[in-house]
């Protein structure tokens, strides 16, 4: 895509990190935002002008936890690369190596205003692999990458104990799952210690430490280079996540957090964010007994940083905004709801320097909505990624760049 200079004028500009601007202007050059404001923003000659009068202009939404690209839509088993369920510890596998940019889910995402996603491996293993933050448009996944890796996925609760219990292997219980995770961290700490010990020896006496891709990935967590993305629903599993993270001292993110509101004070005291959702599912298993659209509002009221997830394809990724709308209906502050789709997931994924708000210097990934995006009748009219138009909707027809 070739970026062009664009001025989006006349709309209600919602920067997320600042106050909305009616009749605002967003100026884009070379794929970056160069100005955001009102009448004081001058539009240079020769710049393409997009009239957004009557529309809303927001940063692209970010799906904080999804499987788009690794669990392809309408492909069945052939497109399912979410879980490598042959070993309880697969810290060495990477979501980036299984993402198909041609997955239909990426187009669904853009049509729903979602321009970036943190792609996670699944929750079949106690330690499932490395996550990656990507944009939703590109020919190869390498062109789409924002941060690699952006975290390391782990799972507590029903899923790993069921998967390995059915195989008659460890772990088949919650205590077994926790033991596997703790053992892996001890191995990683020992690995880092061996590397450190060798580095302190005189150079002529140093012996190489054999590389171990699993331990290297776990070492990134222990060094706090990437967060530990902990799948857990029930309050007791969340307590286990807190206990293990305190023991090993890494940065923790709670994914799903169905019962996180029951431990909200503990999470808030440690400033641990919660990626909550999916919110549109039935209570299909015991862990979801306390699923409620009111839970995001409860967490936010307790001072917890939240992001909202569809867990695509569990819930279609283009329904991300509708989950936020109904969470507002059930008590979530509307400004917090928009932050839960933009700047909060950007910070959780470690890409807030590029995405999540409309600010000079950030990537020009933005969406023009026909109205308030929290209104179910509003729709995406135009989407830009890196300043280039990738999607438009007019006269009842959706168009993607290159079609």
Buried (B, 14 or more C-beta within 10 A) or exposed (E): BEBBBBBBBBBBBBBBEEEBBEEBBBBBBEBBBBBBBEEEBEBEEEBEEBEBEEBBBBBBBBBBBBBBBBBBBEEEEEBBBBBBBEBBBBBBBBBBEBBBBEBBBBBBBBBBBBBBBBBBBBBBBBBBBBBBBBBBBBEEBEEBBBBBBBBBBBBBBBBBBEBBBEEEEBBBEBEBBBBBBBEBBEBBBEBBEBBEEEEEEEEEEEEEBEEBEBBBBBBBBBEEEBBBBBBBBBBBBBBBBBEBBEEBEBBBBBBBBBBBBBBBEBBBEEEBBBBBBBBBBEEEEEBBEBBBBBBBBBBBBBEBBBBBBBBBBBBBBBBBBBBBBBBBEBBBBEEBBBBBBBBBBBBBBBBBBBBBBBBEEBBBBBBBBBBBBBEEEBBBBBBBBBBBBBBBBEEEEBEBBEE
